[in-house]
Amino acid sequence: MSVPQPVPLQKVIDAPAEIQAIIDQITTSGYASIVSTLANSFGSRMVGQLGNTEAVNYIFNFFKGVGLETSIHDFSGGSPNVVGVLPGGNSLNNEVIVVGAHLDTTPLVSPGADDDASGVAAVMTMAQALSQYTYGYSIHFVAFNQEEQGLFGSKAYAGMLDFNGITVAAMVNFDMIYWDNPEAPENQKIDIIHNGGDSESFATLAENRGQDWLNAPVTKWYNPHMRSSDHSPFWDKDFPAIWFFERGGMSHPYIHSAADHTGQPDYSFELGTIVAQTAAAAVADFAEIVSTDPGFPQGTFVAPSPPLGYIPPADDVPIVIEIDDGLNDVNRVELSIDGADWIDISAGLTDTNCTYYWNATEAYGEIQLNAHIYDEVGWVGRASHSIIVDWGVSCLIDVPLPDEEIFQASTYTIWVNVSDPDEQPLTHVLININGSGWNAATVAVPNSRYYFNWDVNGWGPVTIKARAVDNNGLTNSSEVTATVIRFRPQVFGVTYAPLQPLSSDNVYVTAQVVKEDLGSNIQYIYVAYSINMGAWLSSRMTLAYGNTYEATLNPFRAGVRVQLYVAAQDVLGNIGRDDNGGLYYEFIVNANPMPILIIGGGVAGIIGLVIVIWMIRRRR
């Protein structure tokens, strides 16, 4: 077994624009995301484990999402292959290209990041990028299963193709492609293994495109004995096949162990990405993009294109396909409605379009339209379109009325009239008040009347919106603007005593406080006071009896000017107050009267005189 020798990297040249566009769509972030999902999200992907089934579903939905004809190839009653087909552009060409990697792992503890989430991610990113064009060959993207048990998935698939007389023009296999072996030369991180003949021709193409267009560290390697992966069953059928495999992979330090996880420092998402880009460039170059050729027939659905997102069911819905064909040799158009059998609609064909009138009276929900456009030499263009058939849904707020006044601190019932002519249950009816989030309304009469009980708070203008959503996700909405009227607590009858307090007097403040009948409950009541027009201070008032509240203010210094008012706040933050019409209640604090002393003679008289003098000086 000879090992390829290092060769200097060739000068990078520009890829053709269309192929460069494909290369650019295969990004490191996209590749890394798929590897991480497969390795970290499903648990073990070993055959028979739930993680294997979850990975199958994940790949199936991905293939379907990028527009491939997706199917499950169940060859053994469990742990199946996942297949996504990108149909070729020529109905007369029965040859296909297969791009594959295995999704299963071993043993149970292995996350299988390199073996072989790295390869499946290459298949998936290639499928996403290549699906933007039509090629001279059909391309089968396959996630093989049961590889670790003995290549059973790839054996079954290669055998199925051979049995059905389908020729494989080239097969690309990825198995372990993102370990950056530190002992491998920088320009030889990945081997392209082939067994000579047409396999070598395709390996040479991949090597040249990778080195020339991407400066990729790939080198072809003739080794017909390297059969331990999913390319081998294709060699057995004499189909050309190559294997992208990291240099030194047979001595991989983490293979088939719990250490095969995405956190390994020697694993390189960049290396895996450039391998996928190299293979995509080779496949696109080999298969030849035909969808942009002037003579290739192309079609675009231009009707129905409903402005509201849906069309009502009718017996003469026009389906119009615009034809773009530089050679004007389109001679047949086929249509499939929602997966039904293909029907020939060529009777409506003109030089520029094809029209078919569809009886949609029995249709409901999302409908998939697919078309084949054939020309005289077998080229076939494909078009697809998705529409929703539905009568729609109505939604109208009938309570409150526009500009209606709503009382604060009340419970107000919002009523919405809705209807779904399709007689399907509505998914939900939602209410939004002043942009505060959507709340589910309660059904009163199904598909007719819904309500929402609103605990009214705030005040001023308020916008109320309603939205009805049907089974197909169609929506309709309405809104009204109303006004919330607030009711402040009422404060009156403020008194204080004494009216002319002395500097030694407590000041007793009382007030009457009531809430409006439609107002909210009172939260607290306080007397606010200011000394010599300074900062406002406050003292909490307590209930004395009935609706009367009181507070006691400590004595003030003689000579100061005191202003006060009483305020009450409810639970919604509304404040009512009695401030004497904006003049405030006020008083001047008087000094205590001078004490009168009778001064006698002798020692007692002298003492009394001293006390008087001391008090006079103190008051100064």
C-alpha positions in Angstrom: 0.0 0.0 0.0 1.7 3.2 -1.2 1.1 6.5 0.6 0.8 9.6 -1.5 3.8 12.0 -1.3 3.4 15.7 -0.6 3.1 17.9 -3.6 3.3 21.7 -3.7 -0.1 23.4 -3.7 -1.1 24.7 -7.1 -1.9 28.3 -7.8 -5.6 29.0 -7.0 -7.6 30.2 -10.0 -11.2 31.5 -10.0 -14.0 29.0 -10.3 -16.8 29.7 -12.8 -19.3 32.2 -11.3 -22.2 29.7 -10.9 -20.0 27.1 -9.2 -18.4 29.8 -7.0 -21.9 30.7 -5.9 -22.4 27.1 -4.8 -19.1 27.1 -3.0 -19.9 30.3 -1.1 -23.1 28.8 0.2 -21.2 26.1 2.1 -20.1 28.0 5.2 -18.1 26.9 8.2 -20.9 28.1 10.5 -23.5 26.1 8.7 -21.3 23.0 8.6 -20.4 23.3 12.3 -24.1 23.7 13.2 -25.0 20.4 11.6 -22.1 18.5 13.1 -22.9 19.8 16.5 -26.6 19.0 16.2 -25.9 15.4 15.2 -23.2 14.8 17.8 -24.8 16.7 20.7 -28.6 16.7 20.4 -29.8 13.1 20.0 -27.7 10.9 22.2 -26.3 7.7 20.7 -27.0 7.2 17.0 -26.3 3.5 17.3 -28.7 1.3 15.4 -31.8 0.6 17.5 -31.4 3.7 19.7 -33.8 6.6 19.9 -31.0 8.9 18.8 -30.8 7.0 15.5 -34.5 7.6 14.8 -34.2 11.3 15.8 -31.2 11.8 13.5 -33.2 10.1 10.6 -36.1 12.6 11.2 -33.7 15.5 11.4 -32.0 14.7 8.1 -35.3 13.9 6.4 -36.8 17.3 7.4 -33.6 19.1 6.3 -33.7 17.4 2.8 -37.3 18.2 2.5 -36.7 21.8 3.6 -34.2 22.5 0.8 -36.7 21.2 -1.8 -35.4 17.6 -2.5 -37.7 14.7 -3.3 -37.3 13.1 0.1 -38.0 9.5 1.1 -37.1 6.8 3.6 -35.3 3.8 2.2 -36.2 1.1 4.8 -34.2 -1.9 3.7 -34.5 -3.9 6.9 -37.6 -2.9 8.8 -35.7 -0.4 11.0 -32.8 2.1 11.1 -33.4 3.1 7.4 -31.5 5.2 4.9 -32.6 8.8 4.3 -32.7 9.9 0.6 -33.1 13.3 -0.9 -33.2 13.4 -4.7 -32.5 16.5 -6.8 -34.0 15.5 -10.2 -31.9 15.9 -13.3 -32.6 18.2 -16.1 -32.9 15.6 -18.9 -35.7 13.0 -18.8 -33.7 10.8 -21.2 -30.7 10.5 -18.9 -31.0 7.6 -16.5 -27.6 8.1 -14.8 -27.4 9.5 -11.3 -24.7 10.8 -8.9 -24.8 9.6 -5.4 -23.4 11.7 -2.5 -23.5 9.8 0.8 -22.2 9.3 4.4 -23.3 7.1 7.3 -25.4 8.5 10.1 -25.1 5.6 12.7 -22.4 5.3 15.4 -20.7 2.8 17.5 -20.3 2.0 20.4 -23.1 3.3 22.6 -21.0 5.9 24.4 -19.6 7.5 21.2 -21.1 10.9 20.1 -19.7 10.1 16.6 -18.6 13.7 15.9 -15.9 12.7 13.3 -17.4 9.2 12.7 -19.5 10.3 11.0 -21.4 13.5 11.8 -18.5 15.2 9.9 -19.5 13.3 6.7 -23.2 13.7 7.0 -22.8 17.4 7.5 -20.9 17.5 4.2 -23.8 15.7 2.5 -26.4 18.1 4.0 -24.5 21.3 3.2 -23.9 20.1 -0.3 -27.6 19.3 -0.8 -28.6 22.8 0.4 -26.1 24.5 -2.0 -26.5 22.3 -5.1 -30.3 22.4 -4.9 -30.3 25.9 -6.3 -29.7 24.6 -9.8 -30.7 21.8 -12.1 -28.0 19.6 -13.6 -27.6 17.1 -16.4 -27.8 14.2 -13.9 -30.1 13.5 -11.0 -28.2 13.7 -7.7 -29.1 11.4 -4.8 -28.1 12.7 -1.4 -28.1 9.7 1.0 -27.6 9.3 4.7 -26.7 5.6 5.0 -27.6 3.6 8.1 -26.1 0.5 9.6 -22.7 1.2 8.2 -21.1 0.2 11.5 -22.8 -3.2 11.4 -21.4 -4.1 8.0 -22.2 -1.4 5.3 -25.8 -2.7 5.2 -27.4 0.6 4.2 -25.0 1.3 1.3 -25.2 -2.3 0.2 -29.0 -2.1 0.0 -29.0 1.2 -1.8 -26.4 0.3 -4.4 -28.2 -3.0 -4.9 -31.6 -1.2 -5.3 -30.2 1.1 -8.0 -28.6 -1.7 -9.9 -31.7 -3.8 -9.7 -33.8 -1.0 -11.2 -31.3 -0.4 -14.1 -30.1 2.9 -12.8 -26.5 3.6 -13.6 -24.3 5.5 -11.1 -22.1 7.9 -13.0 -20.2 8.8 -9.8 -20.5 8.2 -6.1 -19.0 10.4 -3.4 -18.5 9.1 0.1 -17.5 11.1 3.2 -16.4 9.2 6.3 -14.3 11.0 8.9 -13.2 14.3 7.3 -12.6 16.8 10.1 -9.7 15.5 12.2 -6.8 17.8 11.4 -4.1 15.1 11.9 -1.1 17.1 13.2 1.3 14.6 11.6 -0.1 15.0 8.1 1.5 17.5 5.7 -0.4 20.8 5.6 -1.3 20.2 1.9 -2.3 16.6 2.4 -4.9 16.5 5.2 -7.5 14.7 3.2 -7.1 11.6 0.9 -9.4 11.0 -2.1 -9.4 7.2 -2.3 -10.2 5.5 -5.6 -9.8 2.1 -7.2 -8.7 3.2 -10.7 -10.6 3.5 -13.9 -13.6 5.9 -13.9 -13.2 6.2 -10.1 -9.7 7.6 -10.7 -11.0 10.0 -13.3 -13.5 11.4 -10.9 -10.9 11.5 -8.1 -8.6 13.5 -10.4 -11.4 15.9 -11.1 -12.1 16.4 -7.4 -8.4 16.8 -6.7 -7.9 19.4 -9.4 -11.0 21.4 -8.5 -10.1 21.4 -4.9 -6.5 22.5 -5.4 -7.2 24.9 -8.2 -10.3 26.6 -7.0 -10.0 26.3 -3.2 -6.3 25.6 -2.4 -7.7 22.6 -0.6 -5.3 20.1 1.1 -6.7 17.1 -0.9 -4.8 14.4 -2.8 -6.1 11.4 -4.7 -4.8 8.0 -3.6 -5.2 4.7 -5.5 -6.0 2.1 -2.9 -8.5 -0.6 -4.0 -8.1 -2.3 -0.7 -9.6 0.5 1.4 -13.1 -1.0 1.6 -14.2 -0.2 5.1 -16.8 2.4 4.2 -19.9 3.1 2.1 -18.1 3.5 -1.2 -17.2 -0.2 -1.2 -20.7 -1.6 -2.3 -20.6 0.7 -5.3 -17.2 -0.6 -6.3 -18.8 -4.1 -6.0 -21.4 -3.0 -8.6 -18.6 -1.5 -10.9 -19.9 2.0 -10.2 -17.2 4.7 -10.0 -16.9 5.8 -6.4 -14.4 7.9 -4.3 -13.9 8.2 -0.5 -12.9 11.5 1.1 -11.0 10.3 4.2 -8.7 12.2 6.6 -5.0 11.3 6.3 -4.0 8.7 8.9 -7.6 8.1 9.8 -7.0 4.4 10.4 -4.9 5.4 13.5 -7.4 8.0 14.7 -6.9 8.4 18.5 -10.6 9.0 19.3 -12.4 6.7 16.9 -15.2 4.5 18.3 -15.0 6.0 21.8 -16.6 8.5 24.0 -13.7 10.9 23.1 -15.1 11.3 19.5 -16.9 14.6 20.5 -16.9 18.1 19.1 -14.6 19.5 21.8 -11.5 17.8 20.6 -8.9 20.5 19.8 -7.6 18.6 16.7 -11.1 18.7 15.1 -11.4 21.4 12.5 -14.8 22.6 11.2 -12.8 24.6 8.6 -11.2 21.4 7.3 -14.6 19.6 7.0 -16.1 22.7 5.3 -13.4 22.8 2.6 -13.8 19.1 1.9 -17.6 19.7 1.4 -16.8 22.7 -0.9 -14.3 20.6 -2.9 -16.8 17.8 -3.5 -19.6 20.3 -4.4 -17.3 22.0 -6.9 -16.4 18.6 -8.5 -20.1 17.4 -8.6 -21.4 20.7 -10.1 -18.6 20.7 -12.7 -19.1 17.0 -13.6 -22.9 17.2 -13.6 -23.1 20.5 -15.6 -25.5 23.1 -14.5 -28.3 23.3 -17.2 -30.9 25.4 -15.4 -29.4 28.7 -16.6 -28.7 27.6 -20.2 -30.7 29.6 -22.8 -32.3 26.4 -24.3 -33.3 24.9 -21.0 -37.0 25.2 -20.3 -37.9 26.9 -17.1 -41.3 27.6 -15.5 -42.6 29.9 -12.8 -46.1 29.8 -11.3 -47.6 33.3 -11.7 -51.1 32.3 -10.6 -52.8 31.7 -8.3 -50.9 34.4 -6.3 -53.5 35.5 -3.7 -52.8 39.0 -2.2 -54.4 37.9 1.1 -52.3 34.7 1.3 -55.1 32.4 0.3 -57.7 31.8 -2.4 -61.3 30.8 -1.8 -62.4 27.5 -3.2 -63.9 27.7 -6.6 -64.6 25.6 -9.7 -62.4 27.5 -12.1 -59.2 28.6 -10.3 -56.7 29.5 -13.0 -53.2 27.9 -12.6 -50.8 29.8 -14.8 -47.2 28.7 -15.4 -45.0 31.3 -17.2 -42.6 29.5 -19.6 -39.1 30.8 -20.2 -37.5 28.8 -23.1 -34.9 30.4 -25.4 -35.4 27.8 -28.1 -39.2 27.9 -27.9 -39.4 24.1 -28.3 -41.5 23.2 -25.2 -44.0 20.7 -26.2 -45.5 19.3 -23.0 -46.4 20.5 -19.5 -47.4 18.2 -16.7 -49.0 19.3 -13.4 -49.4 17.5 -10.1 -51.8 19.0 -7.5 -50.9 18.1 -3.9 -49.1 14.9 -4.7 -51.8 13.5 -7.0 -51.0 11.8 -10.3 -49.4 13.9 -13.0 -51.8 15.3 -15.6 -51.0 16.6 -19.0 -52.1 20.2 -19.3 -50.4 20.9 -22.6 -53.7 21.9 -24.1 -53.3 25.3 -22.4 -49.7 25.8 -23.7 -48.7 28.9 -25.6 -45.2 30.3 -26.4 -45.1 32.2 -23.1 -47.2 30.3 -20.6 -49.5 27.4 -19.8 -52.9 27.7 -18.2 -55.1 25.1 -16.5 -58.4 25.7 -14.8 -58.7 23.8 -11.5 -61.8 22.8 -9.7 -60.9 23.6 -6.2 -64.3 23.4 -4.6 -63.3 20.3 -2.5 -59.8 21.6 -1.6 -58.8 23.0 1.8 -55.6 24.0 3.5 -52.1 24.2 2.0 -51.9 22.8 -1.5 -48.6 22.0 -3.3 -48.4 22.5 -7.0 -45.6 20.9 -9.1 -45.0 21.2 -12.8 -42.7 19.5 -15.3 -41.9 21.5 -18.5 -40.5 19.3 -21.3 -38.8 20.4 -24.6 -38.3 18.4 -27.8 -34.9 16.9 -26.8 -35.9 15.7 -23.4 -34.8 18.6 -21.2 -37.2 19.0 -18.3 -37.6 22.1 -16.2 -39.4 22.0 -12.8 -41.4 24.5 -10.9 -43.3 24.4 -7.6 -45.7 26.6 -5.8 -47.6 26.5 -2.5 -51.0 28.0 -1.9 -53.6 27.9 0.8 -57.3 27.3 -0.1 -59.5 28.8 2.5 -62.5 31.1 2.9 -60.5 33.2 5.3 -61.6 34.3 8.8 -63.4 37.5 9.9 -62.7 39.4 13.1 -64.5 42.5 14.4 -64.5 44.1 17.9 -68.1 45.1 18.7 -67.6 46.1 22.3 -66.3 48.6 23.1 -67.5 51.0 20.5 -65.0 53.4 19.0 -64.3 56.4 21.4 -66.4 54.8 24.1 -65.6 55.9 27.7 -64.6 53.1 30.0 -64.6 53.5 33.8 -61.3 53.0 35.6 -61.1 50.3 38.3 -63.9 48.3 36.8 -64.0 44.9 35.1 -64.9 45.5 31.5 -65.8 42.7 29.0 -64.4 43.1 25.5 -66.5 41.2 22.9 -65.2 40.1 19.5 -67.3 38.7 16.6 -65.5 36.2 14.5 -66.4 33.7 11.8 -64.7 31.0 9.8 -66.8 30.1 6.7 -64.8 26.8 6.4 -66.5 25.7 9.6 -63.1 24.7 11.0 -62.4 25.5 14.7 -60.4 28.6 15.1 -56.9 28.1 16.6 -57.3 31.1 18.9 -58.7 34.6 19.3 -56.3 37.1 20.9 -56.7 40.4 22.6 -54.1 43.1 23.0 -54.5 46.2 25.1 -52.2 49.2 24.5 -49.4 46.9 23.3 -49.1 45.1 26.6 -49.0 41.6 25.0 -51.6 39.2 23.6 -54.1 37.4 25.8 -56.3 34.5 24.8 -60.0 35.3 24.6 -62.6 32.9 25.8 -65.1 31.3 23.5 -68.8 32.1 24.1 -70.2 30.8 20.9 -67.7 28.7 18.8 -66.6 30.5 15.5 -68.9 33.4 16.3 -68.4 35.2 19.6 -65.4 35.5 22.0 -64.9 37.7 25.1 -62.1 38.9 27.4 -62.6 40.3 30.9 -60.3 43.3 31.3 -59.4 44.7 34.7 -59.3 48.3 33.7 -56.4 50.3 34.9 -54.4 53.3 33.7 -56.3 56.2 32.2 -56.6 58.2 29.0 -56.7 56.8 25.4 -56.4 53.1 25.0 -56.1 51.0 21.8 -57.7 47.5 21.9 -56.8 45.0 19.2 -58.2 41.6 18.4 -56.8 38.9 16.2 -58.4 35.7 15.0 -56.2 32.8 13.7 -57.6 29.8 11.8 -56.3 26.3 11.2 -54.2 27.3 8.2 -52.5 30.1 10.2 -54.6 32.8 8.4 -55.3 35.8 10.4 -57.6 38.8 10.5 -57.7 41.6 13.0 -59.5 44.8 14.1 -58.9 47.5 16.6 -60.8 50.3 18.4 -59.7 53.3 20.4 -61.5 54.0 23.6 -60.9 56.3 26.6 -60.4 55.2 30.2 -61.9 57.8 32.7 -60.2 57.8 36.1 -62.0 58.6 39.4 -59.8 60.1 42.1 -60.5 59.7 45.8 -62.4 62.7 47.2 -60.8 64.6 50.0 -62.7 67.4 51.9 -63.4 68.9 55.2 -59.8 69.5 56.2 -59.4 71.0 59.7 -56.5 71.5 62.1 -56.3 72.5 65.7 -55.4 74.7 67.4 -55.9 77.3 64.7 -53.1 79.4 66.2 -50.8 76.9 67.7 -48.0 77.7 70.2 -44.5 76.3 69.9 -45.4 73.8 72.5 -48.6 72.5 70.9 -49.2 69.4 68.8 -51.2 70.1 65.7 -54.1 67.8 65.1 -55.2 67.5 61.4 -58.5 65.8 60.3 -60.0 65.2 56.9 -62.9 63.4 55.2 -61.9 60.9 52.5 -64.2 58.8 50.3 -63.7 56.9 47.0 -66.0 57.4 44.0 -68.4 54.6 43.5 -66.6 53.6 40.3 -63.2 54.4 41.6 -60.6 51.9 43.1 -59.9 51.2 46.7 -57.9 53.8 48.7 -54.3 52.7 49.4 -53.1 55.4 51.8 -53.9 59.0 53.1 -51.4 61.5 54.2 -51.1 65.1 55.3 -48.3 67.0 53.5 -46.8 70.1 55.2 -44.1 72.6 54.4 -42.2 74.9 56.8 -41.4 78.4 55.6 -42.2 77.2 52.0 -39.4 74.7 52.1 -39.5 71.0 51.1 -42.8 69.1 51.5 -42.9 66.6 54.3 -45.6 64.1 54.9 -47.2 62.2 57.8 -49.5 59.2 57.4 -53.1 59.6 58.5 -55.1 56.9 60.2 -58.8 56.2 60.3 -60.5 57.8 63.3 -64.2 56.9 62.6 -66.5 56.7 59.6 -64.7 58.5 56.7 -62.7 60.7 59.0 -58.9 60.4 59.1 -56.5 62.1 61.5 -52.8 62.8 62.0 -50.8 64.4 64.7 -48.0 66.8 63.8 -45.3 67.5 66.4 -44.8 71.0 67.8 -43.2 73.6 65.4 -40.7 76.3 66.3 -42.1 79.6 67.2 -42.4 82.1 64.3 -42.4 79.6 61.5 -45.0 79.6 58.7 -46.6 76.2 58.1 -48.6 75.2 54.9 -50.4 71.9 54.6 -52.9 69.9 52.5 -54.4 66.4 52.7 -54.1 63.8 49.9 -55.4 60.3 49.3 -54.0 57.8 46.7 -55.9 54.7 45.4 -54.5 51.4 44.3 -54.3 52.5 40.7 -52.1 55.5 41.7 -54.8 58.2 41.3 -54.4 61.0 43.8 -57.1 63.3 45.1 -56.4 66.1 47.5 -57.8 69.1 49.4 -55.3 72.0 49.2 -57.8 74.8 49.9 -58.1 75.6 46.2 -54.4 75.8 45.7 -53.9 78.3 48.6 -53.1 75.6 51.2 -54.1 75.7 54.8 -51.5 77.7 56.8 -50.7 79.2 60.2 -48.0 81.0 62.0 -46.6 79.3 65.2 -46.7 81.6 68.2 -44.3 81.7 71.0 -45.3 80.6 74.5 -46.3 83.5 76.9 -43.5 84.9 79.2 -43.8 83.3 82.7 -44.7 85.9 85.5 -42.5 85.6 88.6 -43.1 87.4 92.0 -39.6 88.3 93.3 -39.3 88.7 97.1 -36.5 90.0 99.2 -33.6 88.3 100.6 -31.9 85.3 99.0 -35.1 84.1 97.3 -35.5 87.4 95.6 -32.0 87.4 94.3 -32.4 83.9 92.9 -35.6 84.9 91.2 -34.0 87.9 89.6 -31.1 85.8 88.3 -33.6 83.3 86.7 -35.5 86.2 84.9 -32.3 87.6 83.5 -31.1 84.1 82.3 -34.4 83.5 80.6 -34.4 86.9 78.8 -30.8 86.3 77.5 -31.8 82.8 76.4 -34.7 84.0 74.4 -32.4 86.4 72.6 
